[in-house]
Amino acid sequence: DAGKQVARRRGVELVAPKIPAMVERVAKLQENTSLPAVVFCWRGGMRSLALAQFLELAGVPARQMAWGHKGFRKHVLEFFERAQWGRVIVLRGLTGVGKTKYLHELAKHGHPVLDLEGLANHRGSAFGNLGLPRQPGQKMFEALIWDQLRKVDSNGYVIAEGESRHIGKVALPVELYKTLQRETSVWLNASLQQRVKNILNDYPAIDSLKEDFVGPIKALKDKLGNKKVAAYLAMLEAGNWTKLVGDLMENYYDPLYRHTFPERRIEVDLEPEETAIERLKAAINKVLAEPPKG
């Protein structure tokens, strides 16, 4: 008991000088939600308890996270090890086909989706971080995925894009990556012209950001050679975005991904665009009618 009293007083000492600023900051974060703030420290000790109680006294709804960040992290890792999140239907296709766009369209039509690239703040390519905020750390990325997947019933399903294990600087949990490889894929098809158009809509292809593209293009030197990279840099300098994107697809991305056609797949043509979502929904229903892959 004496040890607890000392710990409580130490918690108050640590938290007290920072209370006014903390209360204001948390209150501002609470403006757009009715949910209580969750306060945690490493083990769920006196520091977080003291702050949670001060927040409550100040009229800001707050709860202390049981077992702290250490316990939460253990819970997240055990969740991924159990892999009891139902089926994951995987959208795949060549670069620029519009997987993210149609993932969001499916969400609008009431399908549960897991936007891994959105959670990672990365488009999953050599140019994937351009124009996006900084990526989360690995632990935060896994926590964000957990928060989405925990809502999926073990008998339900969720739709995600097919990804490599790494999305920029973060990596998918091993069991989730295995799930993505196991299920029947919905393979999206679109013409090169349409894919170039999609890419130019997705990426910040504007002259003021040319310099941001130089590094990723130079990084392709080992795979494409000096001559090709020099040609791409010249296209970039000239602002010939359509030619640059089309050539990169034909000579780099398409050869890279064509050999990865999944054996189990249902193909969907996305043109004409006006009726693409209906064909895609039909393909998803077809996958759901199949028995799950063990």
N, C-alpha and C positions, 0 to 999 in steps of 0.2 A: 504493500500500500504506500509506504514511504517513497519507494522508487517511482510509483505512478504519479504521486504528487509532484515530485521533482520534475518528471517528464512533462506534466501538464503546465507547470510554471515556465519551463524552458520553451514549450510550444508558444505560450502567450508572449514571452520575451521576443521570440523570433518573428512572430506575426504582427504584434501590436504596432510597431513603427510604420508598417506598410498598409495598415488597415484602410485608411481613407482612400488612398489611390486604388487599392484592390476593389473596394466596394463600388467605387465609381466605374471602374473598368468592367466588372462583372454585371453591374446594373445596365450598362450600355449594351452589353452582349445579350442581355435578357429582354431587350425592348421588343424583339420580334418573335418571341416564343413564350409559351405558357409553361414550358418544362423547367424544372429546377436546375440550377447549376450543379455540376458534379465536381467536387473538390477532391484532389488526391495528392498524396506524397508517395514516397517509394514503397513504404509498407503499410500505409493507412494508419499512421500514428497520430500523435498529438498536434503536429503542425497543421495537418489538413482538418482535423477535428475542430481546432480553435478557429480556423478561418471560416469553416462551415457555420459554426455557431455565431460568429460575429456577423456574417452575412444575413443569417436569419434574424438577428436582433435589429439589423438595419432594414428589414423588410424585403430582403432579396431571397427568394426561395432557393435553398441549397441543400445538398446531401453529400455526405462523405462516402467516397468509394471504399467499400469493404476490401480489406487486404491490400489496398494501395495499388500502385502501378505494377508492382511485382506480381501480385495475385491476378490482376487483369491480364497481364501478358501471358501468364500460365494458362488462364482460361482460353485465350485466343489460340494459343498453340495446340491445346488439347482439342479445340473445336475443329481445326484443320486436320488433325490426325484422325479424328472420327469420320470425317468426310460424309456426314449425314445430311446433305442439303438438297436431296432430290436430283433431278436430271438437269444437265446443263446443255442446252441446244446451242450449237456453235455455228456462227456465220463466218464463212471464209470466202476468199476471192482474191484476184490480183490487185495490186496496188491501185488505189484511186477508184475502185468499183463502187464505193459508197457504203461500206459496212457500218461506220459510225452513224451516218445519216439515217440508214434504214433501221438501225438499232433504236434510235430515238423515235422514229416513226412508229415502230412496233410498240414502244412504251405509250405513245399517244393513243394507240388502239387497245390499250388495256393489258398488254403482255408484260410480265415481270422481266426486267432486264438488269444486267450487271455490266456497267460501262467501265471496264478495266482501264482503258486509256484515259477516260475522264478522271478516274480516281488517281491515276499515276501522273496526270498533267503531262502527257507525252503521247504522240501519235504512233509510236512503235516503229519508227524508221530512222534512217541516218539523219533526216531533217526534222525529227519528231518533236523537238522541244522549241522550235522557232515560233515566236509569238505567244508562248504560253507562260504561265507563272512557274516559279521554281517547283521542282518535284518534291513530294513529301519524302521523309526518310523511310527506310524499310519497315520499321515497326509501325509507323503511322499508316503506311500503305496497307499493311496486313490488317490493322485495326479497322480501316475504312472498308476493306473487303468483308471482314467479319460482320460489320454492321449491316451490310447488304444481304449477305448469305444467310444470316441467322433468321431472317424474315421468311426464308423459303422453306416451306413444309417439306419433310422428308419424302412425301409422296407427290410433291409438286414439281415445278420446273422453273428455270430461269434461262434467259437468252443472253449469250455473250459473244464477243468477237473472238475468233481464233487468234491466239498470240503466241509468240515465242516465250521461253521461260522469262527472259528479261525484257522489260519495257523501259528503255532508257537506263537509269541507274538503279531501278528497283526490280525485284524478282517476284514472280508468282509463287505462292506456297506450293510445295511439291505435289501434294495430293490434289490440289485444284488443277495444276498443270496436267497431271495424269488424267483427270476427268475430261479436260478439254480434248485430249488426244483420243479418248476412248469412244466418245459418242459419234453417231452419224452426223455428218456436217451438211449444212445447207450452203451450197456453193453458188455464189452470185456471179453472173456474167454481165459484162457491159463492153461496148466498143471502146477502142483506144481513144477515139475522139471524145466520147462521153467521160472517160476516166480522166483525161487531161483537163477537161472542164471542171470536174469535181475537185481535182487537186488545186487548181487555181482559185477555186472558191474557198478551199479549206486553209490554204497556206497564205501567209502575208506576202504575196508576190508584188511588192511595190518597190520602186527604185530607192527609196530612203532606207530600205532594209537590205539592200544588196550585200553589204559587208557581212551580214549574219550568215549568208549562204556560202561564203568563200571557204570557211573551215570545213564544213561537211563535204563540200565537193572535193577539196584537196585530200580529205581522208579516204576517198575512193581510189587513190592513185595505185595502191598495191593490187587492187582487183581489176582496174580498167586500163592502167598504164598512163604514162605522162602525156602522151599525145591526146588521148580522149579527154583527160581532165583539163588540159589546156583549151581544148575546143569548148568544153562546157563553161569554163571561166570566161571565154570570149563571148559566148551566148549571154551569159549573165551580165557582163559589162554592157552589151548592146541592148539589154532589156528584152531579149527575145525569149520571153518566158514560155510561150507555147511550144516552141522548138526544143527548148531545154528540157521541159517536163516530158514531152513525148519521147525524146531520145533516151532520157534516163530510164523510162519505163521499158522501152523496147530492148535496150542494150544492157541494162543492169537488173531492174526489179523483176521483170517478167521471166527471164531465164532463171533467176534465183528462186522464184516461187512455183514455176510450172511443174517442177519435178516433185513438189510436195502435195500434188492433188491427192486428197484422201480417198482411200479405196471405197469406203462407205460414204456416199454423198448423194444428195438430191440437188439437182441443178435448177437454178431459177434465172431466166433472162429478165433483166431489169429495163429493157426497152420494148415497147414504149413506156416511159416513166409514169404516165398517167394511171396505168393499171398495175404497176409493179408491186405495190403493197399487197394487193389482193392475191397475186401469184405467190408472193412470199408467205403470206398467212396460210395459204393452202399447203405449201411445202412444210411449214412448221407443224401443221395438223397431221401431215403424213408421217413425220418423224415421231410425233407423240403417239401415233397409233402402233408404232413398232414396240416390241419389248425392249426394256433398257439393256444396254450393253454392260455386262458384268466386269 
